[in-house]
């Protein structure tokens, strides 16, 4: 009778418990149909086989701050190889007492990168902040001013070197790549053929051979006794290489811009530079964000190839640590650590590119 | 045409002359800049490798330090350039380094056509085999059909291939790029035996999960006299590097160590007096301070000290003196008289 007295109130009937919540999700996604059920069971079994032993090895039986002998006894992961050698792995030959300087430089770099993530912060002041920040980082690494002890670039190594080669390599390669892409589209035959030859030559050889040329062949052409900083040589090789790839990606973007846009720009009376600067490039670069980020990511990882010219980047300092008979047996742990650092950096880049793509998306 | 005949040789002569002039004074160059730039390995434990603090340690490093002690009276005046097997000789030829102490094997072609001069050998090495005891092999000649773990790109790979061919045996090389990975693969059973320089095998065995399961075969299949190298055409610099190495050996022969070198200054033995510069002459002949050998021994030690500290039986490498013992102990280390 109650119900009839209040005909407007409807009793809310919940769906069956097996159709909602976690159980519902599991049913809908993992056990819908015999094939998916089978896959789920197989994967669950594989995870059961691999994950507990891994956790056991990596966390439960692991040793963190021990000597290598104690590591051997424990049988688990030996993270001590990382904790004991961390300063050499991260900073290479940088004088032990001065290692706060590269650390501070890295912190400044990360702070600037995080701050620049937000496009609302993109003002002129940010450009100045970058200029000052980069200068400070250079000063911290190099020293020699304001009472900072001078440290030669041959002693730079580890993470600062990796970041230095990638950050400067990528920021310098991008504008060069854009110029090359524009040059390749140019109607001036000399400019065009120069750009085509450059791009095809560089893309036709592996980075490792460019690095090798820069360190082995190039010095033989220099007058006796004249040497150029090996870091600079590697940096130039990386810039030249990355620029060629960026150029091709940007060219793709330029071709992706509708012909009408070029014509519209011309009909407005804009000259070449104005139309490129105001109309074409903003659209073209937006199209090519995903491929350029993948080039940046691979270029970042490619910096580890400088090992062949004996620069001590992050990977090389790790490998050097592992040549010590005390730690030779624990390469997996050390490489996992390095992989994590690389992963964090690359993930940051790709994450940021997705964010940027979304923000710049003007389509409806 | 006639003119051309004269022009060409004079250009060549001019080039040679300028090259000669530029190369002549490594000692002066080194003194002017205040340090020695040494090319080293960087990855070879016991020979040249930075420790946890980034301080260079090793037998090759100590050799470079000996040269610095001779030239400057201060063994710390060395800067190290880590070089790969591929870049090492270019770095020396182009003047990037003043001396190459990078476990380089002295060979005829390197000595001649590469334009290098080798000083006295600072380590006699050779290539050997490491096998699991379970394999039941007593000699390398029983390794027919074995899979062999080997590093690529060095003479090691070539040597082992040559050895198996000469012995009419077959082998499957398992080539892995770096030592840490190579030894891991070997201990995981990827190959039947592992070959490397004998100086490395004991150290590699030491990192095995159970070192006593492995044994080093008696055969040494190659000669690897490792020696410091300098550029052709600078005899004074070659002499200095050469006698810096020999001073280490001579000091061991005479029983002079870093601990007793100050007492030895009072020795009445004329050969010791000449060696330590009490009786003058040697330093002047080399263009160095008369105390040059004293400084080497005081700051670096004699050859036995250098050897035991870096690669000897108390280190993880556990290398016996063997060929590197003094000549009167059955080794090859022999120093000419210092007079």
Interface residues (C-beta under 8 A of the other chain):
Chain A: X72 X84 X85 X87 X88 X91 X92 X93 X94 X95 X96 X152 X154 X155 X212 X215 X216 X219 X220 X222 X223 X224 X225 X226 X227 X308 X309 X310 X312 X319 X320 X321 X322 X323 X324 X325 X326 X328 X329 X331
Chain B: X19 X22 X23 X29 X42 X43 X44 X45 X49 X50 X51 X52 X53 X54 X79 X81 X82 X83 X84 X86 X87 X90 X91 X93 X94 X95 X96 X178 X179 X180 X181 X183 X184 X187 X203 X204 X206 X207 X209 X316 X317
